[in-house]
Amino acid sequence: MSLQYSTTLRNNQLSEIETTIGTAPHMIIYTGSAPANCAATATGTTLVDITLPSDWMNAPSSGSVTKNGTWTGTASGTGTAGYYRVYDSGITTCGIQGTVTATGGGGDMTLDNTSIASGQQVTISTYTISAGNS
């Protein structure tokens, strides 16, 4: 039998994401494949570094949490988005990493266009994290 968690427990787990990573973190989108885990050194070319709002996640509900505020930045590199990382405000500790694909591509985060050009405005319109069993 697989583990089953209450909605309250899943919501509490999700609240810890913002608590642990902290306020005003950075979401950096890179080219290439994601490293084996968050502790591994980032690979690929940095395409865009988005400074997220101080309160960057809404309150969890029904075992999911969504982005809060505007997530936008200007690209500093050119290439195809392959993965992203969310770092603390000092960009020293990676708290989350995931794949990036075009909408409908099944990535952990989807963009309407994964081809990014230097100087381009990049906006993350939606972002959701779901806890297990939600």
For each residue, the residues with C-beta under 8 A, 3 or more apart:
1:
2: 133
3: 132 133
4: 133
5: 9 10 13 63 131 132 133
6: 9 10
7: 10 11 62 63 134
8: 11 12
9: 5 6 12 13
10: 5 6 7 13 14 60 63 131 132 133 134
11: 7 8 14 15 60 61 62 63 65 131
12: 8 9 15 16 60
13: 5 9 10 16 131
14: 10 11 17 57 60 63 64 65 129 131
15: 11 12 18 19 59 60 65
16: 12 13 19 20
17: 14 20 21 57 65 95 96 129
18: 15 21 22 55 56 57
19: 15 16 22
20: 16 17 95
21: 17 18 25 86 87 88 93 95 96
22: 18 19 25 88 89
23: 54 55 56 89
24: 51 52 53 54 56 89
25: 21 22 51 52 56 86 87 88 89 95
26: 49 50 51 52 86 87 88 89 91
27: 49 50 52 71 84 85 86 87 124
28: 42 46 48 49 50 84 85 87 91
29: 46 47 48 50 81 83 84 100 116 122
30: 42 43 44 45 46 47 81 82 83 84 85
31: 44 45 47 77 79 80 81 82
32: 43 44 45 82 83
33: 43 44 82 83
34: 82 83 97 98 99
35: 38 40 41 42 43 97
36: 40
37: 40 97
38: 35 85 94 95 96 97
39: 94
40: 35 36 37
41: 35
42: 28 30 35 46 85 94
43: 30 32 33 35
44: 30 31 32 33 79 82 83
45: 30 31 32 77 79
46: 28 29 30 42 49 76 77
47: 29 30 31 75 76 77 78 79 81 116 122
48: 28 29 73 74 75 76 77 116 120 122
49: 26 27 28 46 73 76 91
50: 26 27 28 29 71 72 73 122 124
51: 24 25 26 73
52: 24 25 26 27 56 69 71 86
53: 24 56 68 69 70 71
54: 23 24
55: 18 23 68 69
56: 18 23 24 25 52 53 67 68 69 71
57: 14 17 18 60 65 66 67 68
58: 61 65 66 67 68
59: 15 65
60: 10 11 12 14 15 57 63 64 65 131
61: 11 58 64 65
62: 7 11 134
63: 5 7 10 11 14 60 130 131 133 134
64: 14 60 61 128 129 130 131 134
65: 11 14 15 17 57 58 59 60 61 128 129
66: 57 58 126 127 128
67: 56 57 58 71 124 126 127 128
68: 53 55 56 57 58
69: 52 53 55 56
70: 53 123
71: 27 50 52 53 56 67 123 124 127
72: 50 121 122 123 124
73: 48 49 50 51 121 122
74: 48 119 120 121 122
75: 47 48 78 116 117 118 119 120 121 122
76: 46 47 48 49 118
77: 31 45 46 47 48 116 118
78: 47 75 116 117 118
79: 31 44 45 47 115 116
80: 31 114 115 116
81: 29 30 31 47 84 100 111 114 115 116
82: 30 31 32 33 34 44 99 100 114
83: 29 30 32 33 34 44 97 98 99 100
84: 27 28 29 30 81 97 98 100 108 109
85: 27 28 30 38 42 94 96 97
86: 21 25 26 27 52 94 95 96 97
87: 21 25 26 27 28 90 91 92 93 94 95
88: 21 22 25 26 91 92 93 95
89: 22 23 24 25 26
90: 87 93
91: 26 28 49 87 88
92: 87 88
93: 21 87 88 90
94: 38 39 42 85 86 87 97
95: 17 20 21 25 38 86 87 88
96: 17 21 38 85 86 129
97: 34 35 37 38 83 84 85 86 94
98: 34 83 84 107 108 109
99: 34 82 83 107 108 109
100: 29 81 82 83 84 107 108 109 110 111 114
101: 104 105 106 107 109 110 111 114
102: 105 107 110 111 112 113 114
103: 110 111 112
104: 101 110
105: 101 102 110
106: 101
107: 98 99 100 101 102 110
108: 84 98 99 100
109: 84 98 99 100 101 124 127
110: 100 101 102 103 104 105 107
111: 81 100 101 102 103 114 122 124
112: 102 103 125
113: 102 116
114: 80 81 82 100 101 102 111
115: 79 80 81
116: 29 47 48 75 77 78 79 80 81 113 120 122
117: 75 78 120
118: 75 76 77 78
119: 74 75
120: 48 74 75 116 117
121: 72 73 74 75
122: 29 47 48 50 72 73 74 75 111 116
123: 70 71 72
124: 27 50 67 71 72 109 111 127
125: 112
126: 66 67
127: 66 67 71 109 124
128: 64 65 66 67
129: 14 17 64 65 96
130: 63 64 134
131: 5 10 11 13 14 60 63 64 134
132: 3 5 10
133: 2 3 4 5 10 63
134: 7 10 62 63 64 130 131
